[in-house]
Each structure stands twice: as structure tokens, then as C-alpha cells.
Amino acid sequence: MAKGLLSALDAFGKTTEDVKVKTRTGALLTILSFAIILAFTIMEFFDYRRVNIDTSIAVDKSRGEKLTVKMNVTFPRVPCYLLSLDVMDISGETQTDISHNIIKSRLDAQGVPVPNSHTTDLRNDIDRLNEQRQNGYCGSCYGGVEPEGGCCNTCEDVRQAYVNRGWSFSQPDAVEQCVNEGWSDKLRDQANEGCNIAGRVRVNKVVGNIHLSPGRSFRTSSQNIYELVPYLKEDGNRHDFTHTINEFAFEGDDEYDYYKAELSTKMRKKMGIVANPLDDTTAKTTKQQYMFQYFLKVVSTQFRSLDGQLVNTNQYSATHFERDLSKGHSENNNAGLHVAHTMTGVPGAFFNFEISPILVVHTENRQSFAHFVTSTCAIVGGVLTVASLIDGALFATSRALKKGAHGSVVNGGYGNGKLIQRTA
């Protein structure tokens, strides 16, 4: 009795071999079903092994961090001695004439680097000249702010004293130290050259800007580049701040680690975000008094690998604005509207950056093995079920057609079931 009740619960009823009907149509459907199951299972396996990247957004809770700005910018018609890298931010911190981790390479008129040229070449000559001077020499600072020792023994010392006083250093020929060092001749020799500036700059993670423009010692209220540097007026060359941004990126501290930098590069390639918005950007002008401005929105980004590694870096978006300084404080734009400028502006390229409060997280993940098994079972069951329904429909249709054909043959040989005889 108990065995009978248990058998009644069997959901998989069996049929004997005597009542099974096997057809060629069923065989073809079976082969086709297994082919489909195999193909779908292989695709599901590759999908199980594939590493996907999910993107989510969170609030950036980091504090007191710094950003590393990696740059490589070429100015084909600005001499290196004229170009200065300055950084200032909303906290009041200012870095002027940055040279640490920055390399300035002189370029000839064809844009080819000048052999053995470094930003310190001029100062090396000055150092050699100082070694030849007798002890006790104390040069005048010509009214500039005297250094701690009270002496300006080099042309560079005099220039820096003028900078500290807020004066423009535009007449080096009247300075004894500059004449002895041949400073003016060296500047004239570089008048037809360009400059490539490359390296890394550390900045606070707050609103700020980066200036690539004439240094403070070359600035006056007129802002005319030929008045800033009188030698440029006589050399017969065209000088403007046309430039090419070969690379401009905001890096995180993690990218100083070689392996994390490789991981960051790999994930960027996978997502198609290797290039930065300003990479390989060229801005051109034919005017000396021209200012280029770039407004950047920096977004903190975090990459999370499948093995649990974290890489903190940054991305940014950029917009561009240009201004002709020769038009003064006001001008009429292309729409005929009168526009007034509250700032005078300086020739050069300016990168103004803001920090977004958003943290973008890119996470690598893979489907679980349980998901793969479940999907495979669903594929097998679904394909076999559909094939069974199709086979059943085809078999029923075939039987119905055979019955109809058999009935037609019977009716053609007999008239309403009665035998008809003919007599002669």
C-alpha cells in the first residue's frame, strides 16, 4: 500500500519500448537539438569566463589629497627663456617659475630639439663665470629687493630682485652682470626658437589654474609681447603662443606604482578611455597678443580589478576659450553684442581646473559558476522541451494526413460501402 502511494507521486511516467514510435523526423530534431544545446552552452561558457566592467557613482570623500598634472606642451614660436610655468589655487598657494620635475627643451625653427640644450645651460655659463671672479665680489641689485646675502652677483640674481620688487626686467643691457655674462646675446640667439615643456606638477586638489605664459619678470601693464621682451621686436620672427598639447593628464598617487599604473592602463584600454580630452590638441593663432584658456572639470576615478586591487586616478572634461587681447577690455562679438572683459589677460595658455564631488568607480566582475550551471540547465531543458513540442506536432500532423489519404482510397473503390456489379 505504501509502495503504491509512493509510486503515485512519480512525476516522470515511463512508457515501454512496445509503445514507443521512433521516426526519422524525431531523429533529425534530436540531432538539431543537441547541436543547438552545444552551441548555446559554448556561448554561455565564454560569457561566464568574460570579465565585465560595471560603473557606479559615489560621493568623493577624499580629503587633503594632491593631484599630479602630467603635461607635454610644445610652443613652436616661443623661446624657452620667455616661457614660465606658474600654478595658483583658491587656497592662496602660488608656485611660480616651477622647474622641479619639469624639463624645457629648446627647439629650432623646424621644431627639432637643439642638441645638448637644457634649461640650466645659461646658468651653467654663469656659474663658470662666477668661479673666475675674485672672492669678495658683491654686485648691485639696481634697486631690486636684495637677497639674503645682500649681493646680486649674477644677471639672474638681478632679474629675481626685480621680480621680487614687482618690476619688469626689460633692459638687461644696462646691468653690469648681464653684460659680462653676454645674457642679451644668448637671448637674441634663441629668439627664433621654440620650446617644449614636459614633466609633472603637484597641485592641491582644489580649484586652481596652471599658467604657461611669460614669466613675471617679463610682464608689464601694457601686455604687449614685444614690450615684454624688446629683443623679439628686432629679430624679424613671428612670435605667438600657437601650441600643441601632446599630453595633459591628471594622475593619482597610485599611478607612481608601476604595477598599478599598468592595471590602470589596461582598464582604460578595455573601456576605450586611454586618450585624454586634450591629448594631441593644436591651437593656432597669428597674433602675438592672444590668450588661450582651457576649463577642465576633474573627476576622481577608481578602478577595481577582479583580484581586489584598487587604483585611484582621475579623468577630466574640457572646454576651450580664446581671446584676442589686442581688442582691450571690450569688443563686439560675432553676434554683434558688446562684450566687456573684467580682466586684462596675458598672452599664453591657461588651464583652469575644478574638482568634481563625484567619484566614478569602475569594477571588474565575472558571472558566478552557479549562474553558469543554471543557465546551462535552462538551455538544455528549454531546447528539449521546444523540440518535443515540435516533434509531437509533426507526428500528429503526419498521422492525420495518413488517415485522410487512407479514407480517400477506400471511398474510390466502393460506392457508399456497396459493391456495384455490371451485367452484359
Rosetta blueprint (number, residue, H / E / L):
1 M L
2 A H
3 K H
4 G H
5 L H
6 L H
7 S H
8 A H
9 L L
10 D L
11 A L
12 F L
13 G L
14 K L
15 T L
16 T L
17 E H
18 D H
19 V H
20 K L
21 V L
22 K L
23 T L
24 R H
25 T H
26 G H
27 A H
28 L H
29 L H
30 T H
31 I H
32 L H
33 S H
34 F H
35 A H
36 I H
37 I H
38 L H
39 A H
40 F H
41 T H
42 I H
43 M H
44 E H
45 F H
46 F H
47 D H
48 Y H
49 R H
50 R L
51 V L
52 N E
53 I E
54 D E
55 T E
56 S E
57 I E
58 A E
59 V E
60 D L
61 K L
62 S L
63 R L
64 G L
65 E L
66 K E
67 L E
68 T E
69 V E
70 K E
71 M E
72 N E
73 V E
74 T E
75 F E
76 P L
77 R L
78 V L
79 P L
80 C L
81 Y L
82 L L
83 L E
84 S E
85 L E
86 D E
87 V E
88 M E
89 D E
90 I L
91 S L
92 G L
93 E L
94 T E
95 Q E
96 T L
97 D L
98 I L
99 S L
100 H L
101 N L
102 I E
103 I E
104 K E
105 S E
106 R E
107 L E
108 D L
109 A L
110 Q L
111 G L
112 V L
113 P E
114 V L
115 P L
116 N L
117 S L
118 H L
119 T L
120 T L
121 D H
122 L H
123 R H
124 N H
125 D H
126 I H
127 D H
128 R H
129 L H
130 N H
131 E H
132 Q H
133 R L
134 Q L
135 N L
136 G L
137 Y L
138 C L
139 G L
140 S L
141 C L
142 Y L
143 G L
144 G L
145 V L
146 E L
147 P L
148 E L
149 G L
150 G L
151 C L
152 C L
153 N L
154 T L
155 C H
156 E H
157 D H
158 V H
159 R H
160 Q H
161 A H
162 Y H
163 V H
164 N H
165 R H
166 G L
167 W L
168 S L
169 F L
170 S L
171 Q L
172 P H
173 D H
174 A H
175 V L
176 E H
177 Q H
178 C H
179 V H
180 N H
181 E H
182 G L
183 W H
184 S H
185 D H
186 K H
187 L H
188 R H
189 D H
190 Q L
191 A L
192 N L
193 E L
194 G E
195 C E
196 N E
197 I E
198 A E
199 G E
200 R E
201 V E
202 R E
203 V E
204 N E
205 K L
206 V L
207 V L
208 G E
209 N E
210 I E
211 H E
212 L E
213 S E
214 P E
215 G L
216 R H
217 S H
218 F H
219 R L
220 T L
221 S L
222 S L
223 Q L
224 N L
225 I H
226 Y H
227 E H
228 L H
229 V L
230 P L
231 Y H
232 L H
233 K H
234 E H
235 D L
236 G L
237 N L
238 R L
239 H L
240 D L
241 F L
242 T L
243 H E
244 T E
245 I E
246 N E
247 E E
248 F E
249 A E
250 F E
251 E E
252 G L
253 D H
254 D H
255 E H
256 Y H
257 D L
258 Y H
259 Y H
260 K H
261 A H
262 E H
263 L H
264 S H
265 T H
266 K H
267 M H
268 R H
269 K H
270 K H
271 M H
272 G L
273 I L
274 V L
275 A L
276 N L
277 P L
278 L L
279 D L
280 D L
281 T E
282 T E
283 A E
284 K L
285 T L
286 T L
287 K L
288 Q L
289 Q L
290 Y E
291 M E
292 F E
293 Q E
294 Y E
295 F E
296 L E
297 K E
298 V E
299 V E
300 S E
301 T E
302 Q E
303 F E
304 R E
305 S L
306 L L
307 D L
308 G L
309 Q L
310 L E
311 V E
312 N E
313 T E
314 N E
315 Q E
316 Y E
317 S E
318 A E
319 T E
320 H E
321 F E
322 E E
323 R E
324 D E
325 L H
326 S H
327 K H
328 G L
329 H L
330 S E
331 E E
332 N E
333 N L
334 N L
335 A L
336 G L
337 L L
338 H E
339 V E
340 A E
341 H L
342 T L
343 M L
344 T L
345 G L
346 V L
347 P L
348 G E
349 A E
350 F E
351 F E
352 N E
353 F E
354 E E
355 I E
356 S E
357 P E
358 I E
359 L E
360 V E
361 V E
362 H E
363 T E
364 E E
365 N E
366 R L
367 Q L
368 S L
369 F H
370 A H
371 H H
372 F H
373 V H
374 T H
375 S H
376 T H
377 C H
378 A H
379 I H
380 V H
381 G H
382 G H
383 V H
384 L H
385 T H
386 V H
387 A H
388 S H
389 L H
390 I H
391 D H
392 G H
393 A H
394 L H
395 F H
396 A H
397 T H
398 S H
399 R H
400 A H
401 L H
402 K H
403 K H
404 G H
405 A H
406 H H
407 G H
408 S H
409 V H
410 V H
411 N H
412 G H
413 G H
414 Y L
415 G E
416 N L
417 G L
418 K E
419 L L
420 I L
421 Q L
422 R L
423 T L
424 A L
